[in-house]
Amino acid sequence: MKIILCKRSRIYFVLGGDIFLAFFSFAAAYYLRFVSFEKFFDRLPPPVLFIIAVIYPAAFYIFGLYLKPGKPWTSELYWRIAIAVAAAAVSLGFLKYVLFLEPIGRGLLFIGSFLFFVLAFIWRSLSPSMFAGGAEPVKVAFIGNDREKTALEEAMRTSGSAYILLPMDGGEGISGLDGNLEIERIILGEREAEKDGTSAWLLHAQASGTDIISFTEMYKNISGRIPIDFIRSEAWFWRAPGFQISQRGPFFRLKQAVDFGLALVLVSATIPLWFVIAVLIKISSKGPVFYRQTRVGRNERVFRLFKFRSMIRNAEEIEPIWAEKNDKRITGVGRILRKLHLDELPQLWNVLRGEMSLVGPRPERPEFVEMLKREIPFYAMRHLVKPGMTGWAQINHPYAASIEDSRLKLEYDLYFIAHMSPAFDLRILLRTIQAPGI
């Protein structure tokens, strides 16, 4: 018998298995090391067991083993788990001395980590076979124009969402829905509610237990973007939840305090790494260690952004050029720095100065901002909040090498502004630190 779970529930199920195996591995390691469980909680007290239960799944998350679990019984999965377990063991060994976790001896740490590696590989290879195809998709119907329908179908296809769009066999508009008892949700195009007879019919359908949702809201939920091509005017933003920026003063004050505190901690913790990066940049290419560039911030105020130089000297000697994924101007060291996001570390100084946030829309250069404001509707609205070192657009569509890329990233940025919260910031930060390319 197979278990039917949605994607998120499957992740929690596998996570629960990982936590159990972490406990079991170190309990078994203790028995193998001392041939009894005598004084078990003296050597492995609950706080230490809690750290073990957190640090190994955290390493799995950072190395992408929850979002990209990998194919069972493959060398790729083997090495990804091996690297994650090794990183967790090194981190636990470091904490042993920082937090004075004397009970964890080297032998216990090695045996426990090895057992967890073996059991995690078996668990990750067996667990996919325990699940059925997933929960039944939600059956929805759409009332609107063909352009909206095409965009909705594309969003459903690319996001892998659990929805199925039913055909309108009875005709166009609400007449095509009459008598269709399978429909669980109706998606309403932006202008459909204005048509005669639609409102009364929708109220009746809602009273009968059918969910009613607008096209824009559904598109947002599926894609994580706000579809700017289907918004007629800025008045939409005035009414939309999340864009009442002036009413969110306490949240922004909290966000600023957290930004400053975390930036201070990160600067203190990474200063030795700054010196290593500086030396690598100097010996690998000619030019300065740091790169300063004018960017546009909140309320379109310009500021100087700091980065570790990752391109050749005078990369934009003639005019500003968009950076591309495989840009030939990027140096060898710069390519590694960009892949690991280490070139962004000096922007912590911008955060401390209050010019940037840890999470927000990425700041753009003034030359591009003026051009993009002319080409893309509502582009200026991304400047309602502080720019960030990372952001929702950054983790979903990293490179903007064209106007079309910038349009797509704006849709992600506007979604972020509408849904800003401490939990959303944390989610973006965790996604950012996941090991790239693993």
C-alpha positions as a printed NumPy array, in Angstrom:
array([[  0.   ,   0.   ,   0.   ],
       [  1.383,   3.358,  -1.045],
       [  0.941,   6.668,   0.778],
       [ -0.799,   9.57 ,  -0.992],
       [  0.815,  12.877,   0.026],
       [  1.291,  16.282,  -1.583],
       [  4.831,  17.465,  -2.376],
       [  5.211,  19.485,   0.845],
       [  3.924,  16.63 ,   3.002],
       [  6.386,  14.271,   1.321],
       [  9.233,  16.624,   2.248],
       [  8.06 ,  16.668,   5.889],
       [  7.778,  12.861,   5.829],
       [ 11.349,  12.461,   4.537],
       [ 12.573,  15.136,   6.992],
       [ 10.979,  13.206,   9.866],
       [ 12.804,  10.095,   8.71 ],
       [ 16.105,  11.993,   8.586],
       [ 15.661,  13.289,  12.143],
       [ 14.818,   9.791,  13.424],
       [ 17.855,   8.315,  11.644],
       [ 20.117,  11.001,  13.14 ],
       [ 18.959,  10.008,  16.647],
       [ 19.199,   6.296,  15.848],
       [ 22.673,   6.584,  14.274],
       [ 24.217,   8.286,  17.293],
       [ 22.433,   5.931,  19.716],
       [ 23.803,   2.953,  17.75 ],
       [ 27.228,   4.61 ,  17.603],
       [ 27.154,   5.025,  21.384],
       [ 26.384,   1.322,  21.856],
       [ 29.102,   0.27 ,  19.405],
       [ 31.586,   2.561,  21.154],
       [ 30.803,   1.651,  24.779],
       [ 28.959,  -1.718,  24.41 ],
       [ 26.105,  -0.485,  26.624],
       [ 23.726,   2.443,  27.095],
       [ 25.025,   3.211,  30.578],
       [ 25.375,   6.988,  31.134],
       [ 23.909,   7.589,  27.652],
       [ 22.249,  10.881,  28.606],
       [ 25.367,  11.976,  30.482],
       [ 27.451,  11.687,  27.34 ],
       [ 24.665,  12.735,  24.93 ],
       [ 22.343,  15.051,  26.928],
       [ 19.104,  16.316,  25.292],
       [ 20.622,  19.682,  24.17 ],
       [ 23.362,  17.796,  22.296],
       [ 20.83 ,  15.413,  20.738],
       [ 18.772,  18.447,  19.665],
       [ 21.816,  19.988,  17.946],
       [ 22.476,  16.672,  16.172],
       [ 18.822,  16.477,  15.036],
       [ 19.054,  20.003,  13.6  ],
       [ 22.516,  20.114,  12.054],
       [ 22.307,  17.04 ,   9.774],
       [ 18.898,  17.901,   8.198],
       [ 20.113,  21.526,   7.895],
       [ 23.11 ,  20.313,   5.881],
       [ 20.764,  18.239,   3.711],
       [ 18.663,  21.357,   3.09 ],
       [ 21.683,  23.496,   2.184],
       [ 22.845,  20.843,  -0.296],
       [ 19.404,  20.69 ,  -1.912],
       [ 18.4  ,  17.21 ,  -0.751],
       [ 14.811,  18.277,   0.024],
       [ 13.945,  20.4  ,  -3.004],
       [ 15.985,  18.185,  -5.382],
       [ 16.021,  14.754,  -3.721],
       [ 17.851,  12.955,  -6.541],
       [ 17.28 ,   9.568,  -8.196],
       [ 17.399,   6.46 ,  -5.948],
       [ 20.509,   4.253,  -5.787],
       [ 22.662,   6.539,  -7.95 ],
       [ 26.237,   7.753,  -7.509],
       [ 24.952,  11.34 ,  -7.687],
       [ 22.733,  10.778,  -4.634],
       [ 25.59 ,   8.92 ,  -2.902],
       [ 28.033,  11.805,  -3.273],
       [ 25.502,  14.522,  -2.434],
       [ 24.64 ,  12.76 ,   0.824],
       [ 28.314,  12.095,   1.535],
       [ 29.23 ,  15.784,   1.1  ],
       [ 26.257,  16.938,   3.203],
       [ 27.062,  14.498,   6.03 ],
       [ 30.737,  15.492,   5.944],
       [ 29.776,  19.183,   6.172],
       [ 27.449,  18.447,   9.095],
       [ 30.126,  16.421,  10.894],
       [ 32.708,  19.203,  10.458],
       [ 30.171,  21.748,  11.733],
       [ 29.361,  19.544,  14.726],
       [ 33.069,  19.126,  15.409],
       [ 33.467,  22.915,  15.288],
       [ 30.543,  23.393,  17.691],
       [ 32.104,  20.818,  20.007],
       [ 34.855,  23.313,  20.8  ],
       [ 32.86 ,  26.55 ,  20.463],
       [ 30.001,  25.366,  22.704],
       [ 32.194,  23.034,  24.792],
       [ 30.211,  19.92 ,  23.841],
       [ 32.755,  17.664,  25.505],
       [ 30.544,  14.509,  25.521],
       [ 30.881,  14.177,  21.727],
       [ 34.188,  12.423,  21.254],
       [ 35.899,  12.039,  17.877],
       [ 35.128,   8.298,  17.754],
       [ 31.444,   8.831,  18.525],
       [ 31.216,  11.641,  15.947],
       [ 32.857,   9.525,  13.236],
       [ 30.815,   6.366,  13.858],
       [ 27.537,   8.292,  14.224],
       [ 28.136,  10.258,  11.004],
       [ 29.115,   7.124,   9.07 ],
       [ 26.007,   5.238,  10.217],
       [ 23.805,   8.214,   9.363],
       [ 25.355,   8.418,   5.891],
       [ 24.627,   4.739,   5.177],
       [ 21.096,   4.831,   6.594],
       [ 20.257,   8.167,   4.912],
       [ 21.354,   6.804,   1.519],
       [ 19.136,   3.72 ,   1.981],
       [ 16.226,   5.845,   3.265],
       [ 16.49 ,   8.329,   0.397],
       [ 16.596,   5.496,  -2.124],
       [ 13.639,   3.583,  -0.658],
       [ 11.293,   6.439,   0.33 ],
       [ 10.181,   7.458,  -3.234],
       [  8.719,   3.967,  -3.774],
       [  6.46 ,   4.457,  -0.726],
       [  4.447,   7.246,  -2.351],
       [  1.612,   7.069,  -4.834],
       [  1.251,   9.643,  -7.59 ],
       [ -0.078,  12.295,  -5.199],
       [ -3.352,  13.857,  -4.16 ],
       [ -6.141,  14.348,  -6.701],
       [ -5.741,  17.664,  -8.588],
       [ -8.269,  20.428,  -7.886],
       [-10.736,  20.747, -10.779],
       [-11.13 ,  24.359, -11.872],
       [-12.99 ,  26.243, -14.588],
       [-12.   ,  29.547, -16.147],
       [-14.297,  32.356, -17.328],
       [-12.43 ,  35.02 , -19.269],
       [-10.682,  35.842, -22.519],
       [ -8.335,  33.573, -24.471],
       [ -5.246,  35.606, -23.585],
       [ -5.851,  35.168, -19.873],
       [ -6.625,  31.477, -20.337],
       [ -3.383,  30.876, -22.264],
       [ -1.346,  32.633, -19.565],
       [ -3.072,  30.609, -16.853],
       [ -2.48 ,  27.301, -18.643],
       [  1.202,  28.175, -19.109],
       [  1.565,  29.066, -15.413],
       [ -0.08 ,  25.77 , -14.41 ],
       [  2.191,  23.819, -16.747],
       [  5.482,  25.428, -15.713],
       [  4.76 ,  25.425, -11.97 ],
       [  3.563,  21.812, -11.813],
       [  0.572,  22.918,  -9.748],
       [ -2.091,  20.446,  -8.634],
       [ -4.901,  21.902, -10.763],
       [ -6.736,  20.616, -13.802],
       [ -8.581,  23.055, -16.061],
       [-11.925,  21.581, -17.153],
       [-13.234,  22.268, -20.676],
       [-16.29 ,  24.524, -21.099],
       [-18.547,  22.097, -22.938],
       [-21.745,  24.069, -22.422],
       [-20.587,  27.226, -24.185],
       [-18.688,  30.401, -23.352],
       [-18.91 ,  32.353, -20.08 ],
       [-21.111,  31.196, -17.24 ],
       [-23.355,  29.235, -19.619],
       [-20.501,  26.787, -20.08 ],
       [-20.551,  25.941, -16.383],
       [-24.208,  25.134, -15.88 ],
       [-24.719,  21.624, -14.587],
       [-21.003,  20.839, -14.247],
       [-20.882,  19.349, -10.753],
       [-17.159,  18.474, -10.952],
       [-16.013,  22.084, -10.646],
       [-14.389,  22.883,  -7.293],
       [-13.131,  26.385,  -8.1  ],
       [-14.047,  29.07 , -10.642],
       [-11.339,  31.433, -11.899],
       [-12.8  ,  34.742, -13.027],
       [-11.193,  36.967, -15.663],
       [-10.575,  40.581, -14.723],
       [-13.613,  41.983, -16.602],
       [-16.065,  39.095, -16.288],
       [-17.707,  40.287, -13.057],
       [-18.817,  43.455, -14.869],
       [-21.021,  41.518, -17.34 ],
       [-24.784,  41.362, -16.858],
       [-25.991,  38.383, -14.837],
       [-22.506,  37.22 , -13.839],
       [-22.536,  38.529, -10.264],
       [-25.839,  36.865,  -9.339],
       [-24.72 ,  33.544, -10.83 ],
       [-21.377,  33.685,  -8.996],
       [-23.091,  34.452,  -5.676],
       [-25.292,  31.396,  -6.185],
       [-22.256,  29.233,  -7.036],
       [-20.378,  30.52 ,  -3.991],
       [-23.359,  29.777,  -1.755],
       [-23.317,  26.219,  -3.132],
       [-19.733,  25.724,  -1.905],
       [-17.74 ,  26.555,  -5.049],
       [-14.627,  28.704,  -4.527],
       [-14.446,  31.889,  -6.598],
       [-11.048,  33.491,  -7.26 ],
       [ -9.893,  36.207,  -9.646],
       [ -7.535,  35.448, -12.512],
       [ -4.821,  37.699, -11.056],
       [ -5.033,  36.122,  -7.595],
       [ -4.926,  32.599,  -9.044],
       [ -1.987,  33.463, -11.28 ],
       [ -0.133,  34.891,  -8.262],
       [ -0.766,  31.761,  -6.193],
       [  0.432,  29.428,  -8.935],
       [  3.458,  31.291, -10.316],
       [  4.674,  33.459,  -7.435],
       [  4.429,  36.494,  -9.738],
       [  2.029,  39.374, -10.35 ],
       [  0.991,  39.396, -14.055],
       [  1.627,  43.048, -14.969],
       [  0.423,  42.584, -18.561],
       [ -3.113,  41.984, -17.257],
       [ -3.268,  44.938, -14.837],
       [ -4.953,  47.947, -16.368],
       [ -3.761,  50.764, -14.087],
       [ -1.938,  51.602, -10.86 ],
       [ -5.34 ,  51.702,  -9.148],
       [ -5.138,  47.894,  -8.956],
       [ -2.161,  48.205,  -6.609],
       [ -3.986,  50.642,  -4.335],
       [ -6.69 ,  48.026,  -3.73 ],
       [ -4.456,  44.92 ,  -3.731],
       [ -3.521,  43.439,  -0.336],
       [  0.088,  44.073,   0.641],
       [  0.678,  47.337,  -1.19 ],
       [ -0.49 ,  49.598,   1.649],
       [  3.157,  50.311,   2.491],
       [  2.383,  53.236,   4.816],
       [  0.373,  50.912,   7.106],
       [  3.31 ,  48.537,   7.662],
       [  5.57 ,  50.799,   9.713],
       [  6.144,  48.344,  12.611],
       [  7.134,  45.571,  10.198],
       [  9.7  ,  47.773,   8.436],
       [ 11.194,  48.884,  11.763],
       [ 11.544,  45.235,  12.795],
       [ 13.019,  44.347,   9.397],
       [ 15.576,  47.164,   9.685],
       [ 16.619,  46.036,  13.179],
       [ 16.984,  42.408,  12.068],
       [ 18.926,  43.497,   8.959],
       [ 21.382,  45.515,  11.043],
       [ 21.851,  42.774,  13.648],
       [ 22.346,  39.957,  11.128],
       [ 24.628,  42.067,   8.942],
       [ 26.811,  42.871,  11.955],
       [ 27.033,  39.177,  12.878],
       [ 27.793,  38.152,   9.282],
       [ 30.522,  40.764,   8.867],
       [ 32.152,  39.662,  12.124],
       [ 31.939,  35.977,  11.189],
       [ 33.217,  36.349,   7.62 ],
       [ 36.028,  38.899,   8.018],
       [ 38.754,  36.189,   7.709],
       [ 37.119,  35.07 ,   4.46 ],
       [ 37.248,  38.655,   3.134],
       [ 41.052,  38.626,   3.407],
       [ 41.292,  35.286,   1.587],
       [ 39.017,  36.533,  -1.222],
       [ 41.003,  39.779,  -1.5  ],
       [ 44.262,  37.873,  -1.953],
       [ 42.73 ,  35.555,  -4.579],
       [ 41.365,  38.521,  -6.558],
       [ 44.713,  40.348,  -6.507],
       [ 46.805,  37.354,  -7.623],
       [ 44.323,  36.236, -10.317],
       [ 43.761,  39.497, -12.23 ],
       [ 44.783,  43.132, -12.387],
       [ 42.578,  45.729, -10.76 ],
       [ 41.09 ,  46.682,  -7.408],
       [ 39.657,  44.181,  -4.915],
       [ 36.386,  46.04 ,  -4.469],
       [ 34.019,  47.24 ,  -7.154],
       [ 31.794,  50.269,  -6.559],
       [ 28.775,  51.05 ,  -8.687],
       [ 25.893,  53.523,  -8.56 ],
       [ 22.535,  51.839,  -7.967],
       [ 18.948,  52.992,  -7.401],
       [ 17.397,  52.355,  -3.985],
       [ 14.163,  53.036,  -2.143],
       [ 12.205,  56.032,  -3.45 ],
       [ 14.698,  56.104,  -6.368],
       [ 17.533,  57.494,  -4.259],
       [ 20.933,  56.577,  -5.688],
       [ 23.724,  55.063,  -3.584],
       [ 27.11 ,  53.419,  -4.059],
       [ 26.963,  49.622,  -3.967],
       [ 30.031,  47.595,  -2.953],
       [ 31.032,  44.177,  -4.313],
       [ 34.123,  42.059,  -4.636],
       [ 35.357,  42.53 ,  -8.193],
       [ 34.434,  39.476, -10.254],
       [ 35.094,  40.851, -13.773],
       [ 38.162,  41.959, -15.651],
       [ 39.394,  45.497, -15.157],
       [ 37.383,  48.189, -17.034],
       [ 34.692,  45.665, -18.03 ],
       [ 32.318,  48.55 , -18.837],
       [ 34.754,  51.111, -20.153],
       [ 32.46 ,  52.294, -22.958],
       [ 28.899,  51.857, -21.652],
       [ 26.882,  49.776, -19.12 ],
       [ 26.178,  46.234, -20.334],
       [ 23.899,  43.617, -18.818],
       [ 25.738,  40.715, -17.19 ],
       [ 24.997,  37.338, -18.768],
       [ 25.07 ,  33.833, -17.31 ],
       [ 28.319,  32.851, -19.065],
       [ 29.728,  36.369, -19.39 ],
       [ 33.251,  36.299, -20.869],
       [ 34.206,  39.34 , -18.772],
       [ 33.999,  37.282, -15.558],
       [ 37.367,  36.114, -14.204],
       [ 38.083,  32.565, -13.029],
       [ 37.992,  33.556,  -9.367],
       [ 34.975,  35.775, -10.055],
       [ 33.049,  32.839, -11.5  ],
       [ 33.524,  30.895,  -8.245],
       [ 32.632,  33.938,  -6.139],
       [ 29.412,  34.464,  -8.119],
       [ 28.472,  30.801,  -7.977],
       [ 28.776,  30.85 ,  -4.166],
       [ 27.32 ,  34.404,  -3.832],
       [ 30.541,  35.494,  -2.099],
       [ 31.004,  38.529,  -4.378],
       [ 27.971,  40.04 ,  -2.603],
       [ 29.556,  40.022,   0.891],
       [ 30.674,  43.711,   0.824],
       [ 27.021,  44.702,   0.397],
       [ 26.676,  43.955,   4.1  ],
       [ 28.256,  47.408,   4.486],
       [ 25.351,  48.86 ,   2.471],
       [ 22.951,  47.043,   4.81 ],
       [ 24.68 ,  48.48 ,   7.882],
       [ 24.402,  51.959,   6.353],
       [ 20.666,  51.501,   5.868],
       [ 20.828,  51.699,   2.06 ],
       [ 19.889,  48.059,   1.514],
       [ 18.107,  45.182,   3.214],
       [ 19.184,  41.558,   3.364],
       [ 16.062,  40.643,   1.341],
       [ 14.402,  42.798,  -1.305],
       [ 14.41 ,  43.584,  -5.046],
       [ 17.936,  43.687,  -6.447],
       [ 19.098,  47.28 ,  -7.044],
       [ 19.589,  48.28 , -10.67 ],
       [ 21.784,  50.933, -12.278],
       [ 20.275,  54.378, -13.047],
       [ 20.932,  54.01 , -16.79 ],
       [ 18.9  ,  50.806, -16.929],
       [ 16.196,  52.061, -14.55 ],
       [ 15.275,  54.995, -16.803],
       [ 15.105,  52.739, -19.854],
       [ 13.116,  50.009, -18.069],
       [ 10.616,  52.539, -16.682],
       [  9.827,  53.515, -20.266],
       [  9.572,  49.939, -21.526],
       [  7.887,  48.094, -18.635],
       [  4.656,  49.199, -16.936],
       [  4.759,  49.73 , -13.149],
       [  8.549,  49.312, -13.044],
       [  8.955,  52.203, -10.607],
       [  6.865,  50.35 ,  -8.009],
       [  9.796,  48.087,  -7.138],
       [ 11.37 ,  51.161,  -5.494],
       [  8.66 ,  51.273,  -2.815],
       [ 10.958,  49.199,  -0.574],
       [ 14.683,  48.951,   0.065],
       [ 16.687,  46.851,  -2.396],
       [ 18.151,  43.613,  -1.068],
       [ 21.277,  41.471,  -1.236],
       [ 19.012,  38.646,  -2.328],
       [ 15.339,  38.488,  -3.228],
       [ 12.39 ,  36.507,  -4.529],
       [ 13.259,  37.398,  -8.138],
       [ 16.93 ,  36.599,  -7.546],
       [ 16.314,  32.992,  -6.462],
       [ 13.703,  32.323,  -9.157],
       [ 15.283,  34.076, -12.16 ],
       [ 18.893,  35.051, -11.327],
       [ 20.025,  36.727, -14.544],
       [ 18.404,  39.723, -16.254],
       [ 20.082,  40.082, -19.638],
       [ 17.187,  41.682, -21.54 ],
       [ 14.04 ,  43.759, -21.161],
       [ 11.967,  40.567, -21.137],
       [ 14.063,  39.151, -18.28 ],
       [ 13.606,  42.409, -16.364],
       [  9.845,  42.252, -16.941],
       [  9.738,  38.744, -15.49 ],
       [ 11.873,  39.736, -12.501],
       [  9.602,  42.734, -11.858],
       [  6.628,  40.374, -11.567],
       [  8.526,  38.421,  -8.901],
       [  9.543,  41.658,  -7.143],
       [  5.965,  42.93 ,  -6.99 ],
       [  4.829,  39.583,  -5.58 ],
       [  7.502,  39.91 ,  -2.895],
       [  6.368,  43.431,  -1.977],
       [  2.748,  42.26 ,  -1.714],
       [  3.677,  39.336,   0.565],
       [  6.524,  40.762,   2.655],
       [  6.794,  39.11 ,   6.071],
       [  9.515,  37.778,   8.397],
       [  8.635,  34.218,   7.351],
       [  8.937,  35.07 ,   3.642],
       [ 12.299,  36.769,   4.25 ],
       [ 13.552,  33.66 ,   6.079],
       [ 12.344,  31.395,   3.262],
       [ 14.249,  33.472,   0.696],
       [ 17.423,  33.523,   2.809],
       [ 17.319,  29.73 ,   3.206],
       [ 16.808,  29.265,  -0.535],
       [ 19.73 ,  31.617,  -1.193],
       [ 22.242,  29.678,   0.892],
       [ 21.449,  26.355,  -0.769],
       [ 24.595,  25.098,  -2.441],
       [ 24.368,  26.126,  -6.128],
       [ 24.809,  23.486,  -8.791],
       [ 24.745,  20.535,  -6.353]])
